[in-house]
Structure formats: structure tokens, C-alpha cells
């Protein structure tokens, strides 16, 4: 005799959400029910290894009955007893249900995104109520003498359960479709959904289709909807370049079919999974637009499509990688855990990151032109990992490429190449940050290094300043910002420079005081330096203060940052310094104008904007007039 039982509170809330909310992707229900069916067959197949009598031709069958307005999904898998039905259906995945509802409440998830979350929170069975006004489940446990069970519900807070007749073990789920959901009785629609979400299920998904013959008679043929040919499960040598291009185009979602490299992974041991990853040839237009760019890899569990945006599989600095991961370890269906908290994902991510970085290193060493092409497209993103991924920081440093002072514009070299080219007396890796090569290449602070034949890395990506906050050494050599801190020499060179600066400090003490008074709070201080060989002056930043480049970036992002007062350094050997001292001694009242012009000149020389261009032009005109009178 049929008995009526109430759903748990969380299940009732979820059913109400499924029934009364409008989703843009109701197709997800079939993905979930087919995934359940495949999981049930997996369990029965495992049982059959020790109980051969359970073995049979495994299959999932769909049946669309337009007259009855029903869709049935049937499998010949493990089945359930009455107790299991009550536990797994009436109170299915309680923790997943609560987590799902909590996520919706906390994140204010858009309705369009909800179907994609369903599969991640173990609540897939309930998705049937998106399209069905009544769901009936008929099941019989494989290898058990327990009677078959019929469960049914209209999703209104309760369900009925009773014993039933069923000859074969397995489970049938019949959906009485809601008005407006009749499209799910059309063979073309069912085929479309299966090909999108379940094409690589290991078992045939069969749909009987009625065919009208030439003599007007009708015959029924069984059509297999899924190909069961997962490209990532095949041997690498069996996959053609055309197949790779077609699959990459399907994955890339930005219309390209060209890729630089395909990476096959078959991991065994602590975490078993297979993966096929692609390094793209060109960057998508939205690579630097995180709000509209998809992130993550497609995730399958035993060939069942779960999500096309599993962010936990790959770190953000590798977000340009496209591909598929098929896990044998992750739980599926009613026992599916919240993916974001599953420790297996971290193991998979670690293996993927190690393999991708290893393949990039091989490309860098063996195919330098191809790697340079890759780095120009994605280097800015890859370098983020130097700051965020401490475990792989050294590997990422080795993959970084830069233009330099001594190499042609556009030519990139690695840190290994830089270190190998260093002269014996050079002990540090010199670099300068800025917005573009043209501005940093003309900076006066490079003059000393150029005169000694040392090379300087040009770091012109917007994030380089940020990255360098955690990039202290490479190959046991410290990084040195040529536009920061004190200028230091060693040995006799240091003695000669110290003597020269001390002499200049005495000789031009009054001039320094006059310049400091004229510029006031514009600069932190004014001092003589050995950093310059040709220019009269330059600006440098103290210690760990923000560089002007980074300061401008923060301001562009509407972030409040303190204004950094910089040091104005003077070249003691430049004739302009002696000329200014002569002007001061003769009582020229324009010393303040000279000071401000000197400061603006230093800004212009490094490519920085001057605070008042109109005032600069006016001062320059007046000074020119004085010189020609």
C-alpha cells in the first residue's frame, strides 16, 4: 500500500526553487539524470567483478512518449531498495542541498547561473522538476531479493512510495512534462543535449526513433546518441592535427583553431585523471577583462560533463590554458561534493601546473621562436604567478622574458641568458620599470650602466612593479632597480666617487641649499651622485617607496596612494651645475626658475608627465630670451 511522506525542509525549499523559478538552461536536467544513470551502471559493473551473475550489456535508454507527454530515462545499473530510495531521494544529499541554498543566498546568484551550479552541489535529481510536473521512479536492486519500489512526487512537499513489479534490475525515471516543455520529447533536442553534455559517457545512450518507410509503414530503430569517443582518452599519436584544431576551436570560445601545443596527461597513483590541454597561439580579446572572461578547464567525471569553467583546476595566472580534465576519483551524482572544497582538485591542479610549466620550459629551450611568440601573447599573465605562486616561483622566473638595454627593440631574453652574459665584475641583476621601451631607454639613470657595458632589463608590463615586490633573487643574484636607492660602487671606484661627491658638496653647498629652497616639498632631497655621465640630473626613488609608474597605475584604478617625494640627483661633472653656481654668485634672481626647469627636465627625461606644462613652456621661453639678449 502506498505511503505518503514529507520531504525534509531543505528539499522542499529546493523543489520550490526548481518549480517556480525561470532558468535559461533547463537542458541541464537531462545531463544530471544521465549522469546518475551512468553512476548506477558503474556501481553495478564494479559489483559484477566479484559477482559475475550481475554482468550484462550495460546501457542507458531514453523513451519519449508524445501521447502520454512523458520522458523516461532508464538504466540497468545497481538499482535501490526501499530504504535506499527514502534515504537517497527523500533526503538526498542534505549537506549538498543546504550548501546549494546557502550559496544562492550569499552570492545572490543570477538565475541564468543556477543550472551550472546544480551539478556541483549534489542536487541533480531535483533538476527534473524544472521540466516535470510529476516525477515517478521505479527501481529494483541488482542481486537482491527485495521487491521493486515505486516513488513518485509532484514536488509539492511530499512523495509517495510503494512496492511494485519490475523484472529487470536498474532504475527508470519517468517525467510527466509541464506545459511548454514538450520540446524534450523531440529526438533532435534530446540528441543535441546528449552530444553537448554526455557525448563521452562510456555506455551507449539509446533512443528509439520511429521512422516512416516509403510504403507508409512505420518501423522503430534504436539510435545511439553519444559517440563515446573521448579525444582525451585516446593515445596522443592517434589524434590528428585536424582533430586537435577542431577540438581546440570547440574549447576556446573565442573562435580560433590555432594552438601552439597540445598537452596530454595520464596521471595515476594518488590522483587518477586524464587531461588534454592546449596552449593557444593568440590571446582572446577579453584576456584582461576578468568580468567577462571564462576561467578554468572543462571538468568531466568518468566522461560525464560537469562544468566548462572549473576554476579550481588551474591557477589564475594560467587562465589562458584551454582543455579538458576527466577524473576517475571525484565523486559523481548524489554523492557529489562541493567541488570548491574537494581536496582531489588541489592534487589535480598541482599535477597540471607542474606539467604545463614543464612543457613551457621545454618550448623555451627547444623552440625559442615559438616560445617568444607565446610570451608576447601571454607573458603578462604568466608573470602574475611569480607573485602569487610561491611554490613555483623559481620556475616562473625562469620562464619570464624581457627586452633589455643592450638588445634590439622587440628582442626578448630570459633571466638565464641575462645572467650568462653578465661580466665577471657585475654582481647584481639590473632593471628599470616604466610604461614603454622608448621612455625607459632614454632615462638618464642608465648612463653609468651603459658606460660600463652592463645590461639592464626593461620591465614595461603594467604588473612588473608589483611582481618585483616579491622577486628578490635569481641564480643567487639580487635584483637592483637602477632608478631606486643609493648608487653604490666598490673598491677604488667607490673611493674615487666618494672623493668627487665630497668635493662637490663643499664646492656647491650654497647652490644645493638654494635649489632645495626653490623646490621645497617637490622633492625629498637634492644630492650629487655618480649615477650620471652625460645628463645634468635625474630623479630616483628611495628604498621601498612606490615608483612613479606604479603610483600612476594605482591612481588609474582610483586607489588612494600617498604622493612619493623623490630625490633629485645632480651630475657633479656637468657644466650646467658650474653655470648655475655662477648665476647664483652673481645674484641672478632667476635661480628658482632654473630649479623648477631642472626638475621638469628630469621628469621629461624619464618619460614622466610634468605637473604644469604651460608653466614649463613659459619658464623655458623666458630663459631663452635671457640667453639671447
N, C-alpha and C positions, 0 to 999 in steps of 0.2 A: 504494500500500500504506500502511495506517495506521501512523503512528509515534507512540510514547509519549514525552512529555517531562514533566519535573518543573517544578512551579511554583517561583518564587523563594521564599525563606524568609518574607518578609513576607506574600506572598499566601497561603501555607499557613497562617500564623498567623491571618490574617483569615478564611479559609474555615472554619477550626476554630471560630472565634468565631461565625460565621454559623450553622453547622450545629448546634452543641451548646448555644448559649445560648437562653434563652426571652425573647422580646420581646413587649411588649404591643401593638405595632403592626406586624404583619408586612405590612400592606397596602402599605407603603412600596415593596416590590419592584416593584409594577406601575407606580408613579409613575416609578421610575428607568428601567425598561426602555422605557416610552413616551417618556420624555424623550430617551433615546438614539435612539429611532426618529425622533423629530421633528428631532433634530440632524442625523441622517443625511440626512433629506429636505432640510433647509436647505442642506446642503453640495451635494447634487445639484442643487437648484434654482439655486444660485449658479453651478455649472458650466454649467447649461443656458443661461445668459445669453450665453455665448460659443460653446456647442456645442448648438444647437437640437435636435439629434437625441436628446439626453438628456431632453428635456421630456416629461412625461406627466401623467396625472391623479394627483396625489400623494395618498397615503392610508396610514393605519396600520390594520392588520387584526388582530383577535383571533380566535382559534378555540379553543373549549372542547370537548374530546372526552371525554365522560364514560366511554365504553367503554375508551378507551386510558388514561384518567386523566392526560391531558396538556393543557397550556395553551400556545398558540403566540402570540407577538407578532411580527408581520411588518411590514416597511416596504419601499417601493420607492425607497429613498434611494440613497446613494452606494455602499454595499457595501464589501467589503475583499478585498484579495489575501491569499495565504497569509502573506506576510511581515508584512502589517499585522495579521492575526489573531494571530500569535505575539507581535508587539510590543504590541498593544493589549489582548489578552485574557490571554495567558500572563503578561505582566509589567505589566499595566495600571496606569497612574498610580502608579508606585513611590513618588514623593515624597508623593503624597496618602495612600497606604496607610500609609507609615511615620508620617506626621503623625497619621493617624487613630488608630493603635495607641498612639502616644505620648500623645495627648490622653486616651485612655481610662485609661492607666496613671497619668498625672499628676493628672488631675482626679477619678479614681475615679468616673467617670460611672455613674449608675444605669442599669440595663438598659432601663428604660422610655424613657430619653432617647436611647439609641443610634440607633434608626431615624431620628430627626430629624437626627442628625449625619452619617448616611451620605451624604446628598445634598450635604453641604457639603465633603466631603473627596475627591470624585472616585472613589469606590469603589462606585458604584451598581450596576454589573453583578453584583458578588458577592452583592448582596442577594437574588438569585434563589435562592440556596442556603438561605435561610430557610424556603422552602416546597417546594423541589425536591430530590429525591434524586439526580437526574441532569439536566444541562443540555446540550442539543445546539444548536449554532449552525450554520446553513447560510447562506453568503453568497457573493455574486458582485459583483465590482467593476463599477460602471457605466462604459461607454466603454472597457473594457479587454478584450483577448483572453485574459487569464489565466483558467484554469479556476476553477470554483466550488470552495469549500472547506467541508469539514465539520469542526467542532471539537466535542468532547464531553468531559465530565468528571463524575465523581461527587463532586468536591470532596474527594478523599482524597489530595491531594498531587501529582497528575499529571493530564495531559489527553492525549487522542488527537487527531491531526489527519491529514486525508487530503483528496485531491481528490474532487469529487462532481459530480453533474449538477444544474443549476438553470438554467431557461430565462430567467427574468427577473432583472435586476439588483436588488440590495437584500439585506436580511438577514431571516432567520427565526430566532427563538429559541424552542425548544420545551422546556418544563419538564415533567419526569416528577414529578408531585406526591408529596410524602411523605404517609404515612397521617395523617389529621387535617387535611389541607389541602384536602380536596375542595370546601370552600365556594368556592374560587376558580374552580370550574367553573360556578357558578351565575350566570346572566345578571344577576340583580338585584344581586349582590355586585360584579360587575365594573363595572356601571353606577354603583353607589354610589361606588366608588373613583375612577373616571374623573371623575365630577362634582365630587368633592371636590378632587382634585389636578390634573386635566388638562382641566378643562372649557373652558379658553380656548386650548388648543393650536390653531394655525392650520389644521391639517389634520384631515379627518374621521377619527375613530376608530371603525371599523366592526366590529360583532359579528354574525355570522349567528345567527339565533334560529329554532328550529324551532317552528312554530305548527300546532296541531291544528285542522282545519276541522270544520264541522258534520257533514260526511259521513264523518268519522273519518280522512280522508286527511291527510297532513302536507305542509306547504309550508315552505320556508325563506325568511325575509325578512332583509334586511340592515338592522340597526338602527344608526343613528349615535348614539353615546353622549355625545358632547360638543356643547355649544351653539355654541362658537366665537364667542360674543358677549361680549367683554370690555368691561364697562361703562366702564372707564378709557380704552379706546381710542376711544370714541365722542366726538363733539363735545359740549361741555358743554350746549349748547342742546337737544340731543336726549335728554338724560337727565331724566326727570320727578322730581318731589319724592318720589313714592311709591317709585320705583326707588332713589333715594338712601336713603330711610329703610330699605328692605328690605336694601340692601347694607351700610349702616352697622350695622344690627342684627346682621347676619352677622359683621361685623368686630369689633364692640365687646366681645363676650364678657362683657358684664355686663347684657344683657337690654334695654338701652334702644334706642329707634329715633329719638330726638330728637337732632338735631345743630344746632349754631349756624351752621356754614358748611362748604360743600364746596369744596375747592381742587383744580382741575385743573391739571396741569403737563405740558407737552410740551417737553422740553429737546432741543436739537440742538447740534451742534458737538463740543466736546471730549468730552462725555459725553452719549450719546443714551439717553433714557429717558422713559417716560410714567408719571404718577402720579395717583392720586386720593386725596386726604387729607381727613379730617374733623376739625373742631374740635367735641368733644362739648358737649352742653348741660349735663350734670351729671357730677360725678366719680363713679367707681366706689367701692365700699366699701373696696377694697383699694389705693387710690391711694398711701397712705402705708405700705403693707406690702410692701416690695420683695421679700421672700422668696416671696410667693405671687402677685405681680402680673406679668402678661406685659408684656414691654417690647419695643418695636420694631415695625416695619411688616412686612406680608406682602411677600415678595420673589418675583417671577416673573422668569424669564429667557426672553424670547421666548414669553410666555404659559405657560411651564411653571412650576408652583408649586414653589418651593424650600423656603421656610420661612415660618411665620407669626410669627416672632419674631427678625427680623434687627436686632439691637441696634445694628449699625454704621451703619444708615441714618439714625439720628436721635439727637441727644444726650439725655442722661438728663433734662434739665430740660424736654424736650418729650415726655416719655414718655406723656402723656395723648392725644397725637395718634394717630388710627387711620387706616389706609389701606393702599394697595397701590402698590408700585413695580414697574414692568415694564421691565427693562433690555435694550437691544439689544447692549450692549458686554461684559457679563460673560460669561465662558466657561461652557459647559454640558457636562454628561455627562462623558466620560472625561478631558477636559482641564480639568475644573472645578478651580479653585484654591481654596485655603483662603480662605473669604470674609473672615475676620477680618484678613487681610493684603493684601487686594486694594485697590490704590490707587484704582480706579474708585469704590469705595464712598465714599471720602472726598470725591470730586468730587460724587457724587450727594448726599451728606449736606450739603455746603456749599450746593448749589443749593436743597435742600429747606428748610434752616434760613432762608436768605435770603427765600424765598417765604413761609414761614409767618409770620415776623416782620413782613414787609411787609403781609400780609393782616391781622394783628392790629393793626398801626398804623392801617390804613385803617378797621377796625372801631372803634377807639378814637376816631378823629377824626370819622367819619361816622355811627356808630351807638353813641353813648356809653352808652346804657342797656343795649344788648346786650353791650357790652364790659365794663361793670361787673358784669353777671351772670357773664360768663366769668371775670373776675378773682377774684370771690368764690369760685368753684369751684376755680380752678387757679392763682391768683396766687402762692400759697406755693411751688408747684413751679416756676413760670416764673422767679421771682426767684433760684432757685439758679444760673441761668446768669450772673447778674451777677458771681458769684464764680468760676465755672468756665470761662466762655467769654469770654476777653479780647477776641477778635476782634469779638464782637457786643455788648460790654458797654454801649456808649452806646445802642444800640437797645433793649436790655433795660431800661436805666434809664428811658428814655422811656416804656416800657410799664408800669412799676411804678405802683401806685396806693396811696394811704394815706388813712386818716382823719386829721383834724387837730384842733387845739385850737379853732380858730375856726369849724369847720363842724359841722353836726349829726351826732349819732351815726349811724353807718351810711353816711354820705355819703363817697364816695371821690373824691380828686382826684389828678391826675398831678403830676409834678415841674414840667412846663411851666406848669401852672396855678398852682402854688405860687410859682414864680419871677415870673410875670407879676403876681401880687398883692402882691409884696414892696414895702414903702415904699422911697423912694429912699435913705434913710439905712441901710437894712438891707443888709449885705454878705455874710452867710452864710446857709446853709440850716439851720435849727434842727430837731433831732429828739430824741425820747426813746424808749427801748425799754422794754418791760415785757410782762407777761403778758396784760393786757386793758385796754380803754379806761378802765374805771372806776378802775383803780389809777393809771395814768399821768396821767389828767386831774386827779386830786386832789393830785398831787405838789407840794410846796412850791417845787421848783426852777423851776416855770413862772411864779411870781408876777411876776417882773420883766418877762418877755416879754409876759405878759397886760396889765400896766400900760402897756406901750409900744404895744400893739396889734399886736405881731408874732405870726405864726402859728408853730406847732410841729407837725411831723409826728409822728403816733403810730405807732410801729413795734411792733406787737403780735404778729406772727408769730414762732413759735419760732426761725426761722432768721435773723431780721433782724439780730441782734447779730453773727452770723457773717458775713453778707453785708456789713455795714458796714465790716468789716476791709479790704475792697478797693474800697469805694465812696467815693472821696475828694472828687470834684467832680461837679457837673453844671452845664452852661451857664456854665462858668468861675467858679462859686461853690463855695466849700468847704462841706463838711458840718460842723456843730458839734453835738456831743452836749451838751445843756443840763445833763446830770447828771454831766458829766466835766470834769476840769481846772479851771483858774483861770477866774474870772469877769472878763471884760475889757470895759472901755469905752474910748471915745476922746474926745479933745478936753476941753472944760470938764467934761463929765460925769465923766471919769476923774479929773481934778484934785479935784473935789468929793468923789468916793468915796474917793480915796486919803487925803484930809484927814480924812474921817469915820472911816475904819478906823484910821488912826494915832492919832487921839484916843481911840477905843475901846480900842485895845491898851494905851495908857497908863492909862486910867481903870480898866480891868478886868483888869490884868495878873495880880493875885493870884487873881482868880476863875478866869481861864483856867488858871493853874497848879493850882488846887485841882481843877478839872474833869478836867484831864489826869491828875492823880494818881489820881483816883477811877476813871476808866475804863481807865487803864493800856493794856494791849495790845489792848483792844477797838477802838481807833481808831488811825489813822496819826498824826493830829494834830487839834487843835481850833483854829479860827480864825474871825475875823469876815469877813463877806462882804457885798457889795451885791446878792447874788442874790435876797434875800428882801425882801418888802414887808409881808406880813401874819403869816407864821408865825415862831415863835421860832428854829427850827433846821431843818436838812436835812442829808442825807448825800450826798456826791458821791465819785466815783471818780477816782483820779489817772491822768493820761495814758492809756497803753495797757493798763492793768490790766483784768481781766475785770469786766464789770458783774455785779451780783448776780443778774440774770436769767439771764445766760449761765452763771454759776457753778452755779446751781441746775439748769440743763439738763444740764450735764456730769455733775453728781452723780447726776441721774436716770438717766443712761446708764452708771452705775457706773464713771465715769472719775475717777481721782485728780487733783484740781486743788488748787493752793495756796489757802488762805483769803486773800481780799483784805481788807486792813485799809483802811477808808475814812476820809474826812475829815468830821468833824462841823463844819458851818459854822453860825455864830450870826448872828442879826439884831441889829446894834448898837442899833437904834431900838426894839426890842420891850421893853415894860415888864417882862416876865419876867426879862430879863437884869439890869435895875436891882434888881428884887426879890431875885434870887439873891445879888447883891452885898451887899445889906443883911443878908441872912441870914448870909452869911459873916462880915461885920464884927461882927455881934452874937454870933458864936461858936456859931451853931446847928450842932449835931453831925450834922445830917441831910444835909449837903452831898453826901455820897456817894450817899445815896438819891435826892436831887434829880438828880444827874448821870446815874445809871442810868435814871431815869424819863425824863429829857430824851432820852437815847439811844434808848430804846424808842419814845418818841413819834415820833422821826424815822423809825424803821423803819416804824411803823404808817402814817405819813402818806404814804409812798411805796408802800404796799401790800406791804411785805416782812414775813415772819414774824419775831416776836421770839424770842430764844433761850430764854427761860424765862417763859411766860405766867403761871404760878402765882406766881412771884416778883414779876412786874409787878403783878398784881392785889393782892398783899399790900402792896407798897410804896404803891400808889395808895390803898388803904384807910387805911393809917397816916397818909399825908399829908393825907387828907381829914379824919381825926379831929383832927389837929393844928390844921387851919384852923378847925374849928367849935367847939373847946373855948374 
